[in-house]
Amino acid sequence: MSHDPGADNCGADRPGERRIVRLQYPEGLIREPLLSRMILRFRILANIRRARVTETAGEMVLEMSGEPGAVESGIRYLQDAGVIVEPVLGDVLSP
């Protein structure tokens, strides 16, 4: 029996929010599981579109979807932790 990844119910299959954001992690937060905590706490479906992590900084483009209010709450959670969150316009995978 195969697993259908779309069957994981994180609120993404219902009407709600969808945003693409750029996350910039300062050095002190690189090793913290902030993304995992946000996903679990706010039931957000997260798709990492692009990422780059070095010893001193981390940057990620993240597509987020979830129930109404969940995505904005998740963004606030990351910002309160010290992550810089900026909106991304357009498709980051297109040339």
C-alpha positions as CSV (number, residue, x, y, z in Angstrom):
1,M,0.0,0.0,0.0
2,S,1.5,3.3,-1.0
3,H,1.4,6.5,1.0
4,D,-0.4,9.5,-0.5
5,P,1.4,12.6,0.6
6,G,-1.6,14.7,-0.1
7,A,-3.6,12.7,2.5
8,D,-1.6,14.3,5.4
9,N,-4.2,16.6,6.7
10,C,-2.5,19.8,7.8
11,G,-5.4,22.1,6.7
12,A,-3.9,22.5,3.2
13,D,-6.7,20.6,1.5
14,R,-9.3,23.1,2.7
15,P,-9.8,26.8,1.8
16,G,-7.3,28.8,3.7
17,E,-4.1,30.8,3.4
18,R,-1.2,30.2,1.1
19,R,2.0,32.3,1.2
20,I,5.5,32.1,-0.1
21,V,8.1,33.8,2.1
22,R,11.9,34.2,2.4
23,L,13.2,33.3,5.8
24,Q,16.6,34.6,7.0
25,Y,18.0,32.8,10.1
26,P,20.7,34.6,12.1
27,E,23.7,32.4,13.2
28,G,22.3,31.8,16.7
29,L,19.1,30.2,15.3
30,I,20.5,27.9,12.6
31,R,20.5,24.8,14.7
32,E,17.1,25.4,16.3
33,P,14.1,23.3,15.0
34,L,11.9,26.4,14.6
35,L,10.4,25.3,11.3
36,S,9.4,21.9,12.7
37,R,7.9,23.5,15.8
38,M,5.9,26.0,13.7
39,I,4.6,23.2,11.5
40,L,3.4,21.1,14.4
41,R,2.0,24.0,16.5
42,F,0.0,25.7,13.7
43,R,-0.7,22.7,11.5
44,I,1.0,24.3,8.5
45,L,1.9,22.4,5.3
46,A,5.4,23.7,4.4
47,N,7.2,23.2,1.1
48,I,10.8,24.2,1.0
49,R,11.3,25.8,-2.4
50,R,15.0,26.8,-2.0
51,A,17.4,26.8,0.9
52,R,21.0,27.7,1.7
53,V,22.7,27.2,5.1
54,T,26.2,28.0,6.1
55,E,28.0,28.1,9.5
56,T,26.9,31.8,10.0
57,A,23.5,32.2,8.4
58,G,20.6,30.4,6.8
59,E,18.2,31.4,4.1
60,M,15.1,29.6,2.9
61,V,12.2,30.2,0.5
62,L,9.2,28.5,2.0
63,E,5.7,27.9,0.6
64,M,3.2,27.8,3.5
65,S,-0.5,26.8,3.5
66,G,-3.0,26.1,6.2
67,E,-6.3,27.0,7.7
68,P,-7.3,30.7,8.0
69,G,-5.1,32.5,10.4
70,A,-2.6,29.6,10.8
71,V,0.0,30.9,8.3
72,E,0.0,34.4,9.7
73,S,0.4,32.9,13.2
74,G,3.3,30.7,12.0
75,I,5.0,33.8,10.5
76,R,4.6,35.7,13.7
77,Y,6.0,32.7,15.7
78,L,9.2,32.7,13.5
79,Q,9.5,36.5,13.7
80,D,9.2,36.5,17.5
81,A,12.0,33.9,17.6
82,G,14.3,36.2,15.6
83,V,13.8,35.0,12.0
84,I,13.5,37.7,9.3
85,V,10.4,36.9,7.2
86,E,9.8,38.7,3.9
87,P,7.1,38.0,1.3
88,V,8.1,36.6,-2.1
89,L,6.2,37.5,-5.2
90,G,6.0,35.2,-8.2
91,D,7.3,31.6,-8.6
92,V,10.8,31.2,-7.2
93,L,11.5,28.2,-9.4
94,S,10.9,30.0,-12.7
95,P,14.0,31.5,-14.4
